[in-house]
Amino acid sequence: MVHEAAMATSSCSRCGRPLKDPRSRAMGMGPVCAARARDDKAMSMLPPGSPVVTVNGRHLHHVVRHSPTGMEWGYGGSGPADLARSILLDYLSRCGSGLRVRAMPGARLGKRGRERLVDQLYQAFKWDFVARFPYESWRLTGPEIAAWLMQTGLIESVPALPVTYEGRRTA
């Protein structure tokens, strides 16, 4: 049996924060650090030059539409189209009630509504941003995305969220 005082001082081997639940103590790290460690391990297994995309340091979920082999950038193909769509879906899902669409004043967009909106926007976003990203690495911020969304004419208001999307190649 573990003494209660010893449990209270258990800390994450990755970030040093205290671990409170038994599963985290058994693993030696909290759920956030464990997910990051899994991402790090998965990234280390990719071939050199593979694209890696993160949002605020976490892996960006690839929403597959055109490219089952993954997201890409620097040209106008299917991988960049999926990256554009994935970024916009992620960003709009974070906006919550701050997102207002001109065609639907006062309406709150659910998942399907956001998907329909993104389907109207992602190809233009691909050409304006993703196709122009340099091959090695790039960075895109929430305020840049919000400004672009506003200039489309479809959006009445959108918050400039403190998020950062980054792409790089594995070594």
MDTraj code that builds the backbone (N, CA, C; nanometers):
import mdtraj as md
import numpy as np

residues = "MET VAL HIS GLU ALA ALA MET ALA THR SER SER CYS SER ARG CYS GLY ARG PRO LEU LYS ASP PRO ARG SER ARG ALA MET GLY MET GLY PRO VAL CYS ALA ALA ARG ALA ARG ASP ASP LYS ALA MET SER MET LEU PRO PRO GLY SER PRO VAL VAL THR VAL ASN GLY ARG HIS LEU HIS HIS VAL VAL ARG HIS SER PRO THR GLY MET GLU TRP GLY TYR GLY GLY SER GLY PRO ALA ASP LEU ALA ARG SER ILE LEU LEU ASP TYR LEU SER ARG CYS GLY SER GLY LEU ARG VAL ARG ALA MET PRO GLY ALA ARG LEU GLY LYS ARG GLY ARG GLU ARG LEU VAL ASP GLN LEU TYR GLN ALA PHE LYS TRP ASP PHE VAL ALA ARG PHE PRO TYR GLU SER TRP ARG LEU THR GLY PRO GLU ILE ALA ALA TRP LEU MET GLN THR GLY LEU ILE GLU SER VAL PRO ALA LEU PRO VAL THR TYR GLU GLY ARG ARG THR ALA".split()
xyz = np.array([
    [0.0846, -0.1179, 0.0000],
    [0.0000, 0.0000, 0.0000],
    [0.0890, 0.1241, 0.0000],
    [0.0547, 0.2194, -0.0854],
    [0.1338, 0.3420, -0.0966],
    [0.0833, 0.4421, 0.0055],
    [0.1758, 0.5043, 0.0744],
    [0.1406, 0.6046, 0.1744],
    [0.0833, 0.7279, 0.1042],
    [-0.0215, 0.7907, 0.1613],
    [-0.0886, 0.9045, 0.1005],
    [0.0061, 1.0205, 0.0742],
    [0.1001, 1.0461, 0.1620],
    [0.1947, 1.1563, 0.1432],
    [0.2836, 1.1300, 0.0226],
    [0.3213, 1.0031, 0.0015],
    [0.4046, 0.9696, -0.1141],
    [0.3275, 0.9896, -0.2433],
    [0.1965, 0.9556, -0.2429],
    [0.1148, 0.9736, -0.3622],
    [0.1024, 1.1210, -0.3971],
    [0.0898, 1.2075, -0.2976],
    [0.0719, 1.3501, -0.3221],
    [0.1966, 1.4135, -0.3820],
    [0.3136, 1.3524, -0.3593],
    [0.4370, 1.4098, -0.4117],
    [0.4788, 1.3486, -0.5443],
    [0.4064, 1.2475, -0.5924],
    [0.4387, 1.1894, -0.7225],
    [0.4252, 1.2968, -0.8287],
    [0.5234, 1.3023, -0.9174],
    [0.5188, 1.4051, -1.0217],
    [0.5470, 1.3445, -1.1587],
    [0.5027, 1.4141, -1.2598],
    [0.5176, 1.3715, -1.3982],
    [0.6656, 1.3706, -1.4363],
    [0.7097, 1.2622, -1.4966],
    [0.8502, 1.2503, -1.5372],
    [0.8835, 1.3418, -1.6545],
    [0.7821, 1.3923, -1.7237],
    [0.8052, 1.4775, -1.8409],
    [0.8010, 1.6258, -1.8063],
    [0.6993, 1.6684, -1.7287],
    [0.6827, 1.8120, -1.7010],
    [0.7025, 1.8486, -1.5542],
    [0.7020, 1.7484, -1.4648],
    [0.7234, 1.7742, -1.3232],
    [0.5996, 1.8112, -1.2442],
    [0.4840, 1.8196, -1.3099],
    [0.3609, 1.8535, -1.2378],
    [0.3190, 1.7377, -1.1473],
    [0.2468, 1.7696, -1.0384],
    [0.1994, 1.6632, -0.9488],
    [0.0986, 1.5724, -1.0194],
    [0.1056, 1.4448, -0.9889],
    [0.0121, 1.3471, -1.0448],
    [-0.0872, 1.3080, -0.9369],
    [-0.2163, 1.3172, -0.9691],
    [-0.3192, 1.2926, -0.8685],
    [-0.3918, 1.1603, -0.8874],
    [-0.4181, 1.1205, -1.0123],
    [-0.4958, 0.9974, -1.0284],
    [-0.4035, 0.8757, -1.0350],
    [-0.4517, 0.7594, -0.9904],
    [-0.3689, 0.6382, -0.9820],
    [-0.3106, 0.5943, -1.1166],
    [-0.3878, 0.6067, -1.2236],
    [-0.3391, 0.5646, -1.3553],
    [-0.2184, 0.6485, -1.3975],
    [-0.2261, 0.7799, -1.3761],
    [-0.1142, 0.8678, -1.4113],
    [0.0081, 0.8358, -1.3269],
    [-0.0129, 0.8122, -1.1966],
    [0.1000, 0.7772, -1.1091],
    [0.1653, 0.6469, -1.1557],
    [0.0835, 0.5510, -1.1968],
    [0.1381, 0.4227, -1.2434],
    [0.2199, 0.4403, -1.3712],
    [0.1747, 0.5304, -1.4604],
    [0.2479, 0.5553, -1.5851],
    [0.3693, 0.6451, -1.5636],
    [0.3639, 0.7252, -1.4572],
    [0.4735, 0.8183, -1.4318],
    [0.4585, 0.9501, -1.5041],
    [0.3429, 0.9704, -1.5673],
    [0.3152, 1.0985, -1.6330],
    [0.1656, 1.1165, -1.6505],
    [0.1251, 1.2430, -1.6614],
    [-0.0157, 1.2754, -1.6780],
    [-0.0648, 1.2461, -1.8189],
    [-0.1967, 1.2548, -1.8416],
    [-0.2529, 1.2201, -1.9718],
    [-0.2054, 1.3107, -2.0850],
    [-0.1862, 1.4384, -2.0583],
    [-0.1397, 1.5304, -2.1632],
    [0.0024, 1.4941, -2.2047],
    [0.0901, 1.4743, -2.1071],
    [0.2290, 1.4375, -2.1376],
    [0.2370, 1.2995, -2.2023],
    [0.1507, 1.2075, -2.1603],
    [0.1499, 1.0741, -2.2207],
    [0.1118, 1.0836, -2.3685],
    [0.0122, 1.1667, -2.4004],
    [-0.0277, 1.1855, -2.5405],
    [0.0861, 1.2480, -2.6203],
    [0.1535, 1.3449, -2.5607],
    [0.2669, 1.4079, -2.6302],
    [0.3805, 1.3084, -2.6512],
    [0.4034, 1.2229, -2.5542],
    [0.5081, 1.1212, -2.5682],
    [0.4733, 1.0239, -2.6812],
    [0.3451, 0.9858, -2.6907],
    [0.3024, 0.8986, -2.8010],
    [0.3228, 0.9687, -2.9346],
    [0.2858, 1.0990, -2.9420],
    [0.3069, 1.1761, -3.0650],
    [0.4550, 1.1813, -3.1001],
    [0.5400, 1.2070, -2.9995],
    [0.6849, 1.2134, -3.0226],
    [0.7367, 1.0808, -3.0780],
    [0.6899, 0.9694, -3.0199],
    [0.7344, 0.8376, -3.0657],
    [0.6883, 0.8132, -3.2091],
    [0.5625, 0.8476, -3.2384],
    [0.5104, 0.8290, -3.3742],
    [0.5893, 0.9133, -3.4735],
    [0.6222, 1.0369, -3.4358],
    [0.6975, 1.1257, -3.5246],
    [0.8383, 1.0725, -3.5489],
    [0.8974, 1.0112, -3.4476],
    [1.0342, 0.9603, -3.4627],
    [1.0395, 0.8416, -3.5583],
    [0.9259, 0.7789, -3.5841],
    [0.9218, 0.6635, -3.6728],
    [0.8949, 0.7025, -3.8183],
    [0.8651, 0.8307, -3.8438],
    [0.8392, 0.8763, -3.9797],
    [0.9694, 0.8851, -4.0585],
    [0.9634, 0.8612, -4.1896],
    [1.0837, 0.8768, -4.2708],
    [1.1282, 1.0235, -4.2744],
    [1.2579, 1.0486, -4.2940],
    [1.3061, 1.1875, -4.3027],
    [1.2326, 1.2644, -4.4121],
    [1.2013, 1.3899, -4.3821],
    [1.1316, 1.4752, -4.4778],
    [0.9809, 1.4649, -4.4735],
    [0.9277, 1.3820, -4.3835],
    [0.7822, 1.3679, -4.3717],
    [0.7228, 1.4941, -4.3103],
    [0.6035, 1.5351, -4.3560],
    [0.5404, 1.6535, -4.2985],
    [0.4809, 1.6259, -4.1607],
    [0.4985, 1.7214, -4.0711],
    [0.4411, 1.7160, -3.9365],
    [0.3700, 1.8489, -3.9143],
    [0.2423, 1.8445, -3.8774],
    [0.1650, 1.9668, -3.8552],
    [0.1123, 1.9664, -3.7124],
    [0.1338, 2.0780, -3.6433],
    [0.0869, 2.0907, -3.5055],
    [0.0024, 2.2162, -3.4898],
    [-0.0815, 2.2140, -3.3867],
    [-0.1559, 2.3322, -3.3448],
    [-0.1268, 2.3488, -3.1962],
    [-0.0677, 2.4615, -3.1614],
    [-0.0239, 2.4876, -3.0239],
    [0.0605, 2.3723, -2.9694],
    [0.1459, 2.3169, -3.0546],
    [0.2368, 2.2115, -3.0126],
    [0.1807, 2.0707, -3.0138],
    [0.0519, 2.0563, -3.0414],
    [-0.0123, 1.9235, -3.0466],
    [-0.0387, 1.8862, -3.1919],
    [-0.0369, 1.7593, -3.2200],
    [-0.0607, 1.7088, -3.3554],
    [-0.1974, 1.7555, -3.4067],
    [-0.2019, 1.8117, -3.5281],
    [-0.3286, 1.8523, -3.5902],
    [-0.3941, 1.7295, -3.6528],
    [-0.5202, 1.7062, -3.6185],
    [-0.5950, 1.5930, -3.6734],
    [-0.6145, 1.6121, -3.8236],
    [-0.5796, 1.5106, -3.9019],
    [-0.5981, 1.5133, -4.0471],
    [-0.7410, 1.4717, -4.0790],
    [-0.8191, 1.5657, -4.1308],
    [-0.9552, 1.5363, -4.1750],
    [-0.9445, 1.4971, -4.3223],
    [-0.9543, 1.3682, -4.3494],
    [-0.9298, 1.3168, -4.4842],
    [-1.0472, 1.3485, -4.5765],
    [-1.0172, 1.4103, -4.6899],
    [-1.1159, 1.4342, -4.7944],
    [-1.0568, 1.3930, -4.9290],
    [-0.9353, 1.4417, -4.9580],
    [-0.8726, 1.4172, -5.0881],
    [-0.7505, 1.3265, -5.0803],
    [-0.6773, 1.3310, -4.9701],
    [-0.5465, 1.2663, -4.9621],
    [-0.5370, 1.1686, -4.8451],
    [-0.5594, 1.0403, -4.8697],
    [-0.5487, 0.9433, -4.7608],
    [-0.4055, 0.9250, -4.7104],
    [-0.3069, 0.9733, -4.7866],
    [-0.1673, 0.9561, -4.7456],
    [-0.1169, 1.0694, -4.6582],
    [-0.1960, 1.1734, -4.6381],
    [-0.1542, 1.2771, -4.5443],
    [-0.1612, 1.4186, -4.5968],
    [-0.1347, 1.5102, -4.5057],
    [-0.1376, 1.6525, -4.5366],
    [-0.0019, 1.6952, -4.5911],
    [-0.0031, 1.7963, -4.6757],
    [0.1183, 1.8508, -4.7371],
    [0.1013, 2.0006, -4.7544],
    [0.2041, 2.0651, -4.8071],
    [0.1994, 2.2091, -4.8342],
    [0.3016, 2.2444, -4.9413],
    [0.2908, 2.3676, -4.9915],
    [0.3883, 2.4179, -5.0871],
    [0.3497, 2.4006, -5.2326],
    [0.2327, 2.3481, -5.2602],
    [0.1814, 2.3338, -5.3964],
    [0.0293, 2.3224, -5.3866],
    [-0.0393, 2.3028, -5.4979],
    [-0.1849, 2.3058, -5.4960],
    [-0.2537, 2.1726, -5.5122],
    [-0.2019, 2.0666, -5.4535],
    [-0.2592, 1.9336, -5.4723],
    [-0.3551, 1.8883, -5.3644],
    [-0.3745, 1.7560, -5.3578],
    [-0.4718, 1.6986, -5.2648],
    [-0.4246, 1.7043, -5.1195],
    [-0.2960, 1.6819, -5.0943],
    [-0.2426, 1.6930, -4.9577],
    [-0.2601, 1.8337, -4.9019],
    [-0.2251, 1.9381, -4.9800],
    [-0.2496, 2.0750, -4.9339],
    [-0.3989, 2.1065, -4.9152],
    [-0.4853, 2.0490, -4.9987],
    [-0.6295, 2.0707, -4.9813],
    [-0.6750, 2.0143, -4.8470],
    [-0.6265, 1.8950, -4.8117],
    [-0.6627, 1.8367, -4.6826],
    [-0.6059, 1.9175, -4.5664],
    [-0.4852, 1.9726, -4.5822],
    [-0.4284, 2.0564, -4.4765],
    [-0.5132, 2.1817, -4.4583],
    [-0.5512, 2.2467, -4.5680],
    [-0.6345, 2.3672, -4.5596],
    [-0.7660, 2.3359, -4.4891],
    [-0.8287, 2.2275, -4.5284],
    [-0.9566, 2.1879, -4.4689],
    [-0.9403, 2.1542, -4.3206],
    [-0.8340, 2.0829, -4.2860],
    [-0.8097, 2.0445, -4.1463],
    [-0.7849, 2.1663, -4.0583],
    [-0.7069, 2.2630, -4.1078],
    [-0.6806, 2.3851, -4.0308],
    [-0.8100, 2.4618, -4.0083],
    [-0.8875, 2.4835, -4.1151],
    [-1.0112, 2.5609, -4.1006],
    [-1.1115, 2.4914, -4.0089],
    [-1.1271, 2.3610, -4.0217],
    [-1.2198, 2.2897, -3.9330],
    [-1.1752, 2.2996, -3.7879],
    [-1.0457, 2.2851, -3.7639],
    [-0.9944, 2.2962, -3.6276],
    [-1.0174, 2.4370, -3.5736],
    [-0.9826, 2.5373, -3.6528],
    [-0.9954, 2.6755, -3.6063],
    [-1.1416, 2.7100, -3.5761],
    [-1.2310, 2.6790, -3.6693],
    [-1.3720, 2.7135, -3.6492],
    [-1.4337, 2.6364, -3.5327],
    [-1.3859, 2.5147, -3.5067],
    [-1.4393, 2.4390, -3.3927],
    [-1.3989, 2.5035, -3.2604],
    [-1.2903, 2.5801, -3.2598],
    [-1.2444, 2.6491, -3.1394],
    [-1.3170, 2.7822, -3.1169],
    [-1.3843, 2.8338, -3.2192],
    [-1.4455, 2.9673, -3.2117],
    [-1.5707, 2.9731, -3.1255],
    [-1.6426, 2.8627, -3.1150],
    [-1.7640, 2.8612, -3.0341],
    [-1.8645, 2.9656, -3.0788],
    [-1.9243, 3.0345, -2.9829],
    [-2.0290, 3.1323, -3.0142],
    [-1.9730, 3.2606, -3.0741],
    [-1.8405, 3.2748, -3.0816],
    [-1.7805, 3.3941, -3.1413],
    [-1.7890, 3.3968, -3.2924],
    [-1.8257, 3.2841, -3.3533],
    [-1.8364, 3.2758, -3.4987],
    [-1.9769, 3.3142, -3.5422],
    [-1.9860, 3.4124, -3.6304],
    [-2.1152, 3.4550, -3.6868],
    [-2.1038, 3.4545, -3.8386],
    [-2.1999, 3.3880, -3.9036],
    [-2.2005, 3.3769, -4.0489],
    [-2.3076, 3.4706, -4.1038],
    [-2.2731, 3.5467, -4.2086],
    [-2.3662, 3.6465, -4.2648],
    [-2.4995, 3.5852, -4.3078],
    [-2.4962, 3.4703, -4.3702],
    [-2.6189, 3.4085, -4.4215],
    [-2.7086, 3.3547, -4.3106],
    [-2.6556, 3.3454, -4.1880],
    [-2.7321, 3.2897, -4.0766],
    [-2.7154, 3.3763, -3.9524],
    [-2.7645, 3.5001, -3.9532],
    [-2.7440, 3.5868, -3.8370],
    [-2.8043, 3.5266, -3.7102],
    [-2.7262, 3.5287, -3.6044],
    [-2.7725, 3.4786, -3.4756],
    [-2.7639, 3.3282, -3.4590],
    [-2.7389, 3.2553, -3.5670],
    [-2.7337, 3.1090, -3.5580],
    [-2.5986, 3.0631, -3.5047],
    [-2.6004, 2.9541, -3.4277],
    [-2.4763, 2.8899, -3.3828],
    [-2.4516, 2.7710, -3.4743],
    [-2.3312, 2.7625, -3.5255],
    [-2.2987, 2.6529, -3.6162],
    [-2.2562, 2.5292, -3.5390],
    [-2.3194, 2.4184, -3.5696],
    [-2.2756, 2.2904, -3.5157],
    [-2.1687, 2.2321, -3.6067],
    [-2.1346, 2.1075, -3.5829],
    [-2.0289, 2.0422, -3.6608],
    [-2.0619, 2.0412, -3.8100],
    [-2.1829, 2.0031, -3.8460],
    [-2.2206, 1.9972, -3.9878],
    [-2.2216, 2.1357, -4.0516],
    [-2.2662, 2.2349, -3.9783],
    [-2.2656, 2.3715, -4.0306],
    [-2.1245, 2.4212, -4.0567],
    [-2.0334, 2.3910, -3.9629],
    [-1.8925, 2.4289, -3.9825],
    [-1.8342, 2.3569, -4.1032],
    [-1.8678, 2.2289, -4.1188],
    [-1.8171, 2.1526, -4.2336],
    [-1.8666, 2.2125, -4.3648],
    [-1.9934, 2.2521, -4.3696],
    [-2.0469, 2.3131, -4.4920],
    [-1.9785, 2.4463, -4.5215],
    [-1.9553, 2.5252, -4.4169],
    [-1.8862, 2.6525, -4.4342],
    [-1.7436, 2.6292, -4.4840],
    [-1.6734, 2.5359, -4.4228],
    [-1.5358, 2.5053, -4.4638],
    [-1.5327, 2.4543, -4.6075],
    [-1.6324, 2.3762, -4.6478],
    [-1.6365, 2.3267, -4.7855],
    [-1.6430, 2.4411, -4.8866],
    [-1.6968, 2.5548, -4.8463],
    [-1.7015, 2.6718, -4.9342],
    [-1.5701, 2.7496, -4.9349],
    [-1.4884, 2.7295, -4.8329],
    [-1.3706, 2.8141, -4.8132],
    [-1.2351, 2.7479, -4.8358],
    [-1.2249, 2.6172, -4.8167],
    [-1.0910, 2.5585, -4.8032],
    [-1.0062, 2.5626, -4.9295],
    [-1.0672, 2.5569, -5.0474],
    [-0.9850, 2.5637, -5.1694],
    [-0.9208, 2.7022, -5.1838],
    [-0.9959, 2.8074, -5.1544],
    [-0.9378, 2.9427, -5.1590],
    [-0.8294, 2.9582, -5.0526],
    [-0.8538, 2.9036, -4.9333],
    [-0.7546, 2.9084, -4.8255],
    [-0.6277, 2.8337, -4.8673],
    [-0.6467, 2.7223, -4.9358],
    [-0.5314, 2.6457, -4.9853],
    [-0.4454, 2.7334, -5.0759],
    [-0.5087, 2.8018, -5.1723],
    [-0.4315, 2.8829, -5.2671],
    [-0.3730, 3.0073, -5.2012],
    [-0.4450, 3.0670, -5.1080],
    [-0.3963, 3.1898, -5.0430],
    [-0.2868, 3.1632, -4.9407],
    [-0.2869, 3.0469, -4.8769],
    [-0.1887, 3.0172, -4.7723],
    [-0.1080, 2.8902, -4.7997],
    [-0.1745, 2.7765, -4.7968],
    [-0.1073, 2.6465, -4.7928],
    [-0.0178, 2.6222, -4.9147],
    [-0.0643, 2.6563, -5.0329],
    [0.0168, 2.6356, -5.1534],
    [0.1414, 2.7234, -5.1532],
    [0.1382, 2.8314, -5.0773],
    [0.2508, 2.9259, -5.0716],
    [0.3478, 2.8994, -4.9564],
    [0.3136, 2.8081, -4.8664],
    [0.4042, 2.7787, -4.7549],
    [0.5369, 2.7257, -4.8087],
    [0.6495, 2.7685, -4.7479],
    [0.7789, 2.7132, -4.7884],
    [0.7881, 2.5638, -4.7553],
    [0.8656, 2.4921, -4.8327],
    [0.8759, 2.3466, -4.8197],
    [0.9196, 2.3020, -4.6805],
    [1.0221, 2.3638, -4.6236],
    [1.0801, 2.3161, -4.4980],
    [0.9900, 2.3367, -4.3769],
    [0.9414, 2.4597, -4.3574],
    [0.8595, 2.4877, -4.2387],
    [0.7786, 2.6148, -4.2587],
    [0.6738, 2.6280, -4.1787],
    [0.5869, 2.7454, -4.1849],
    [0.5152, 2.7626, -4.0520],
    [0.4528, 2.8797, -4.0366],
    [0.3786, 2.9131, -3.9141],
    [0.2606, 3.0017, -3.9525],
    [0.1442, 2.9746, -3.8952],
    [0.0225, 3.0504, -3.9226],
    [-0.0504, 3.0726, -3.7907],
    [-0.0902, 3.1963, -3.7641],
    [-0.1530, 3.2283, -3.6355],
    [-0.3040, 3.2461, -3.6481],
    [-0.3704, 3.2374, -3.5344],
    [-0.5144, 3.2593, -3.5286],
    [-0.5562, 3.3945, -3.5840],
    [-0.4887, 3.5057, -3.5465],
    [-0.5263, 3.6352, -3.6027],
    [-0.5148, 3.6405, -3.7559],
    [-0.4167, 3.5712, -3.8136],
    [-0.4048, 3.5674, -3.9601],
    [-0.5232, 3.4934, -4.0217],
    [-0.5627, 3.3836, -3.9593],
    [-0.6769, 3.3065, -4.0095],
    [-0.8050, 3.3877, -3.9956],
    [-0.8239, 3.4522, -3.8801],
    [-0.9443, 3.5331, -3.8573],
    [-0.9539, 3.6462, -3.9594],
    [-0.8424, 3.7136, -3.9872],
    [-0.8427, 3.8230, -4.0857],
    [-0.8808, 3.7699, -4.2237],
    [-0.8272, 3.6544, -4.2603],
    [-0.8603, 3.5955, -4.3900],
    [-1.0088, 3.5584, -4.3956],
    [-1.0602, 3.4977, -4.2896],
    [-1.2015, 3.4597, -4.2864],
    [-1.2919, 3.5816, -4.3019],
    [-1.2559, 3.6912, -4.2366],
    [-1.3374, 3.8133, -4.2459],
    [-1.3388, 3.8685, -4.3886],
    [-1.2273, 3.8607, -4.4585],
    [-1.2217, 3.9177, -4.5933],
    [-1.2966, 3.8339, -4.6967],
    [-1.3394, 3.7125, -4.6607],
    [-1.4134, 3.6296, -4.7562],
    [-1.5526, 3.6848, -4.7835],
    [-1.6056, 3.7632, -4.6900],
    [-1.7402, 3.8159, -4.7053],
    [-1.8485, 3.7233, -4.6515],
    [-1.8145, 3.5997, -4.6189],
    [-1.9130, 3.5045, -4.5663],
    [-1.9296, 3.5154, -4.4155],
    [-1.8293, 3.5712, -4.3500],
    [-1.8257, 3.5751, -4.2044],
    [-1.8596, 3.7148, -4.1542],
    [-1.9510, 3.7204, -4.0577],
    [-1.9866, 3.8481, -3.9944],
    [-1.8888, 3.8807, -3.8821],
    [-1.8546, 3.7808, -3.8017],
    [-1.7540, 3.7997, -3.6968],
    [-1.6900, 3.6656, -3.6629],
    [-1.5611, 3.6738, -3.6274],
    [-1.4857, 3.5552, -3.5875],
    [-1.3763, 3.6019, -3.4928],
    [-1.3569, 3.5332, -3.3805],
    [-1.2516, 3.5754, -3.2882],
    [-1.1122, 3.5446, -3.3433],
    [-1.0184, 3.6314, -3.3110],
    [-0.8775, 3.6088, -3.3448],
    [-0.8164, 3.5299, -3.2291],
    [-0.8255, 3.4003, -3.2369],
    [-0.7855, 3.3126, -3.1265],
    [-0.6336, 3.3034, -3.1120],
    [-0.5858, 3.2826, -2.9889],
    [-0.4420, 3.2683, -2.9656],
    [-0.3938, 3.1260, -2.9955],
    [-0.4017, 3.0869, -3.1216],
    [-0.3538, 2.9553, -3.1627],
    [-0.2456, 2.9726, -3.2688],
    [-0.1581, 2.8744, -3.2763],
    [-0.0521, 2.8756, -3.3769],
    [-0.0456, 2.7388, -3.4433],
    [-0.0563, 2.7397, -3.5742],
    [-0.0418, 2.6191, -3.6548],
    [0.0990, 2.6221, -3.7138],
    [0.1679, 2.5081, -3.7059],
    [0.3041, 2.5018, -3.7581],
    [0.3253, 2.3728, -3.8354],
    [0.4014, 2.3838, -3.9421],
    [0.4390, 2.2672, -4.0203],
    [0.5902, 2.2611, -4.0312],
    [0.6419, 2.1391, -4.0280],
    [0.7866, 2.1188, -4.0430],
    [0.8090, 1.9803, -4.1018],
    [0.9297, 1.9558, -4.1421],
    [0.9694, 1.8251, -4.1955],
    [1.0487, 1.7499, -4.0896],
    [1.0295, 1.6190, -4.0833],
    [1.1085, 1.5392, -3.9896],
    [1.2533, 1.5343, -4.0367],
    [1.3422, 1.5214, -3.9404],
    [1.4864, 1.5171, -3.9723],
    [1.5280, 1.3791, -4.0170],
])
top = md.Topology()
chain = top.add_chain()
for i, resn in enumerate(residues, 1):
    res = top.add_residue(resn, chain, resSeq=i)
    for name in ("N", "CA", "C"):
        top.add_atom(name, md.element.get_by_symbol(name[0]), res)
traj = md.Trajectory(xyz[None], top)
